Amino acid sequence: MPKISIVATFYNSEKYIRKLIDSVLAQTYNDWELICVDDCSPGNDFSILKEYEKKDSRIRIISNKKNYGISKAKFRGIQESQGQYLCFIDGDDWLEPNALKFMIEPAIEDELDMVCMNSRKVLPYIGYSKNSCVNREFYNKVLQIDTKEGEGRINFERLYVNFFGINIFNVTYWGKLIKKSLIIDSKFTPPESVIGEDQVFTMTIFPYVKRMMFVDYIGYNWRWGGITSGKKNDIWTSEQYLIRSNDFFIERLKLIDLYEVPSYKSIMMIEQKNIFQSMIGNLALKDIDTEYAKNIIKFIDTILEPEFYTQFVHLKYDPLYPEYKNNFLLEAMINKDSMKIYQYCMGIYKKNRLRRFAKKLLHRVLYSLDF
């Protein structure tokens, strides 16, 4: 059985497949299998994958009979995997030659459950930017994590807060080497929504990590403007994102109680307020007296129905965040005043209209390029 199972999912990925698989074949560490999950792609994905499968016995194709979406496709790859460790690659990305080597060596030597590496965001003609996987203080050392007591508890809280609104390390599937038994122990099942699916996965398995390391190596290339970052599917509308954010908030509240980290509540509330400002800003496009605006205001009413929004008053009196004592949007959310929320977010939207247009145009141009 291979030491590493690499899970790659493909849907309309034909112009990227060769770069991904060639990067795996070029790895300096060779004890791996590559599981290619063809998620019922309408393009030529399968024929290209078949070509590579014939060339190398370490490559296996798993074909879904219907399109399940990226989260369930990855889960299918997990179920079919045979390796001790798992590594994930999105269908339009690729690895650097030493990526597996620099993760598997400390994993074996130090008996680690998870190893994370840095990534590179790649843009055609513009270049790339480094994305560090963690604060530098954590690099290249074994982190002994204990979720119950002792010094390890501090490590756990400092890192686990990453899933509640403070960005410490990447919540993505990719850029990591993960022990398969850990995923099994966590009883992870893929969420129905693909919104936040990376975070649900990493957040679910993280409490089962006992020993881990962040290596200071850029081993993963993330193609900005590609398939997964394009989000051209209807599910990526602002309305659906807000609906999902409510469910996700409730899921995380349960974890806060389970792991006794009440200080995370304020962080989550700040994040939810920011989501509101961003997503309603995308929707508040017309004046308040239009029929369109009235329909969006009704939608905001439904989003604010969950009881947990009344608890946001807690944030007003948290001494760690005095700037929210008199925050206009927060007050409107607590009072469930949908009209004020709409008007406020429309003002923010108008102020940032030019920047949004430029970003959208850039994304469309880059998405159309074959690089």
Secondary structure by P-SEA (a helix, b strand, c coil): cccbbbbbbbccccccaaaaaaaaaacccccbbbbbbccccccaaaaaaaaaaaacccbbbbbbcccccaaaaaaaaaaaccccbbbbbccccccccccccccaaaaaaacccbbbbbbbbccccbbbbbbbccccccccccccccccccaaaaaaaaaacccccccccccccccccccaaaaaaacccccccccaaaaaaaaaacccccbbbbbccccccccccccccccccccccaaaaaaaaaaaaaaaaaaaaaaccccaaaaaaaaaaaaaaaaaaaccccccccaaaaaaaaaaaaaacccccccccccccccccccccccaaaaaaaacaaaaaaaaaaaaaaaaaaaaaaaaaaaaaaaaccc
